[in-house]
Amino acid sequence: MLRRLSVGLLASAIAIVPLSAKAQEGTAEDLGDVMSISLKDVVKPTFGFQGALQGAGTPNQAGIGGFLPLSVGDNSVWFLDVLANANFADYENNSSIINTDVAGTTISTSSRLGYRWLNGDRSWMYGLNAGYDSRPMNSGGTETDIPTFGTEQSAFFQQVAVNAEAVSNRWRLSAYGLIPVGEEDHQLNWYYNGVALHTYGLDAGYNITPSLLATAGGYYQNGDVDDDGNPEVDGIGIQGRLAYEISNGLTVGVNISYDEAFETRVSADLKVRFGGASTTAKRKAVQQQPVINALTSTPQNRDVRVHDQFPTTICA
């Protein structure tokens, strides 16, 4: 099932590439530079730190992560990317899951196994990856002034994820699916339940410069059902992102999203990675070639997204 969904996502991403052949040819010098790069010299393990502020159903978090190439060919790489994050409490009077405050601290994990490859003239990188994400969560008070009377409970959410990507030196396309598994609905206190969201999205990005990427996209999200059999969260949303690679391995980003359930959410993130290409000269060369840089980039959309709702068990 995951394989069919991954192939379908990749086909969708490739089908909407709005570029002419002329726009992708580049100069002869550029082509020579990219063809002269040996992937075995630049596709190396990286490790470091990352952090993000809370967003639409996602927590304040900070942790460690790493990229491990498992097999590097002339134009391809098999890789493993893993993250572990400490999840912290929500801002005061600002629930990340709509009504219930998330309390700290828990440890979430994320893993991705993937395959990326370059086309013949290295003008495009294509990739598929899939993995598993976990998110324990502690609940606190409520934004709706409903007293919880010490009934706050912990919950454990998990999901499988698939992603397809296509990257050139100018354009970046990504299609993804986040699919909760196991128990999707957990009681957070005597009044609210927490539910993991099914999320399916498509993003398109444009490299304004090799270091500055602007992205816009949309997503569909679906949650549990109420007493009448209608989904509590069921609809589409839009999102945008601006990411800047300050130096090789140091990237900051600002994100904004809007949907009817979470309304407008703004967040920021930071990622630091060490390692990579074997020499400073090679690292600088890779930074100027987004299509090569993308071979070792950290896959996005790693959080289990959660919303809360009035539990159906107390409606009777």
N, C-alpha and C positions, 0 to 999 in steps of 0.2 A: 504493500500500500504506500509506504513512504517513498519507495523508489518511483512508483508511478506519479505520485504527487510532485516529487522533485523534478522529474523530467517535464511534467506539465508546466511547472512554474518557470523553468528555464526557457521552454518554448514560448511562453507568454512574454518573458522579458526580452528575448531576442526579437520577437515579432514587432515590438514597438520601437525599435531603435530608429530614431529620426535623423539619421546622418547620411549624407551623400558620400560616395566613394572619394570625391575630391577632398572633402573635409578631413578624411582619415589618412590620406596619403602622407602628409607631412613632407619635410624636406629630405633630400637625399642624405644630408649629414645626420639628421635625426634618425633615419632608418638605419644608417650604418652604425650609429651609437647603440641603438637598442639591440641590433643583431650581434654586436660584438660582446654583449654581456653574457658571461657564463653563469647559468643559474646555480651551479654548484658553489660558486664564489659568493653569491649574494643571498641565497635562500638558506638561512642559518637559524638556529633556535634563538628566540627572544623571550625575555621574561621581564616582569616589572609590576607596576601598581596601576590601579584604576579607581576612580570614584565618581559618583553621580548623585545629584540632588533628586528628590522625589518627583515623580511625574504622574501620569494618568494610570493609576493602579500599580505603580512601582515605587520602591522605597528609597530613602536616603541610604547610601551604601559606600563602602570603600573596601578594597581588598587587593589580592595578588592574582596574577595570571601569567600564562606563558603559551608560546607557539612552538610546536615541535614538528619539524619536517621529518616524515617517516621514510620517504623515498623521493629523491630528486632526479628527474630525467633531463633530457636536453631542453624540453619545452613544457614540462609538467611537474607537479608535486602532489604527493599524498601528505596530509598533515593532520595533527591533533592539536586542538586549542582548548585549554582548560582555564576556568576561573573559580575562585572562592572569595566570597564577599561577606563582610560583616554588615548586617542590615540594622539600621538605627531607627530611633523613634521618629514619628512625623513631627513637622513643625507644630507648635502650639496653635490650637484652633484652626488647623488646616489638614484635614484627613486626606491621605493619598488614595483611600479606597471608598470615598464619598461620605460616609456617616461615622464610622468607627475609627478612632485614632489607633494607629499602629504603634506598639510599644517596642522598645529595644531590649536586648540585642540578640539576634539570631545569625546563623551562618548559612548562606545559600551557596549552591554550586551550579556550575554549568560546564558542559563538555560538548565539543564539536569534532566530528571526524569528517574530513573533506578531501576532495580532489579538485585541483585547479590546473588549467592548461592554457597555452597560448596558441593562437592561430599561426599560419605559416609565416607571415611577415611581422608577427608580434605586435600587431596594431590593436588586438583585442585579447583580453583574458576572460575565460569562462570558468565557472566553478559551481560545484554542488557540495553542500555539507548538510549534516544532520546530527542530532544529538539529544541529550537529556538535561533538563534543568530541575532543580529542587528549590523549594522555598518554605522553610519553617517560618511561622509568624506568631507573634504575641499581640494580643489585643489590649487596648486601654479603655479610656472613656469614650464618650460619644460627642459628636458635633451638634446633636439635636436635643441636648439637655435631658436626655433620657438616662436616669441613674441606672448603673449596672449592678449596684449592691454587692460588689465583690464577686460577680459571676463571670469575670473575664476568663477566657480560655485561650489556649494555644492551638494552632492548626498547622497542618503540613500539606503543602500543595506541590504538585509535580506536573511536568509536561514533557512531551517530545516535540522537537522542532525540526523543520526542514527549510532550506534556503537555496535559492538559485541566483547567480550573479553574472553580470557581464560588464566588463570595465575596459574603457579605452583611455587614452591620455586626456580626453576631454569629458567623456560621458561615463556614467556609472548607473547601472540598473540592478535592482534587487527585488526579488519576490520571495515572500516567506509565509510560513504557517506555524502558529503556536497552538498545540493541541493538548489540552489537559488530559491526564491519565490518572487512574486510580480514583480515590474519593475526591470529587470536584467541589463538594459542598460541605463546609464545616461550621458548626455553631461557634460564634465568637463570644457571645454573652447571652443573657436570657432573652434578648430582643432581636439581635441581628445575627444573620448567617454570613459567612464569607464564601465567595464562589470564584473559582479560577475561570478566566475568560478564554474562549476560543478566539484567536485573532489571526486574520489573513490580510496581508498588505502588499503593496507594490510601491516602490520608491524610485525616483529618477533624480540623479545628481549631475551637476556640471562643475568641472574644475575651472574656476575663474582664473586661477594660477595653479601651478603644480602643487602648491601648499594650501590653497584655499578652495574648499568644496562646499557648494550650496546644494541642498537636497530638498525636494518636495515630493509628497506622496499621499496616499490614502489607504485606509484600512477598514475592514469590516470586523465587528466584534459581536460576540454572542455569549450570553450567560445563562444561568438557570431560569426556570419558569416559576411564575407565581401560582396562586390557587386556581386561577382561571385558565392555566395552561399557556399563558403568554410570557415570553422572555422578559425578565427584569431589565436586561441590557441587550438591545438588539438593534444595530444600526451601523452607519458608516461614520468615519471621522477623517479629518485631514491633518497633516503634520508637516513641519518644515524643520530644517536643521542647517546650521552654518558651522563648519569645522575648519580649524586652522592648525596646521602642523608647524609649530613654532621652530622646532629643530627636528632633526632625524630622531624619531622615537618619542617626541613630546607633542601631544595633540590636545587642544581644548575645543569644546563644542557647546553650542547653545541650541536648545530644542524648544519648539512650541507645537502644541496640538490642540484640536478642538473636536469634541463630539457631544451629543446631547446628554450622555450620562455623566461625564467628568467635566464638561464645559471646557474653558480655556485653561491649559496647564503649561507652565514654562519651567524648564529645568536646564541645568548645565552639567557638563561632565569633563573629566580630565583623565588622560591616559599617558603613562610613562613606560616606555619599553627600552630595555638594554639588550645589547647583542646585535645580531644581524650580520650584514656584510662584513667580510674579513678585514677590510682596510677603510680608512677615512675617505679616500678617493672613491672607492666603490660605493660607500654609503651615500655620498653626495650625488653620484651618478644615478643611483636608484631613486633618490628623492626627486630628481628631475624627470623621472619616468613613471608616472602613476600606474601605468599598465604593469610594470615590473614590481613596483612597490605593493600593488594589490595582492601579489602572490603570497605575501607574508602578513597581510592585514588581519586584524582580529574580526571575526564575524560579528555582526550586530544582532539586536533583538534577542537578548539572552535572559530577560526577566520573565518570571511567571506573573502575569498581570491579574490582579484580584479586585473585585468590587464587593460591597456588602449590600444586603437586602433584608427586608422584614421576613423572618423565617416562616415558611408555610406551616410548620408544626404547631405554631401558636395561634393560627388563624381560626382553628376549629372551636 
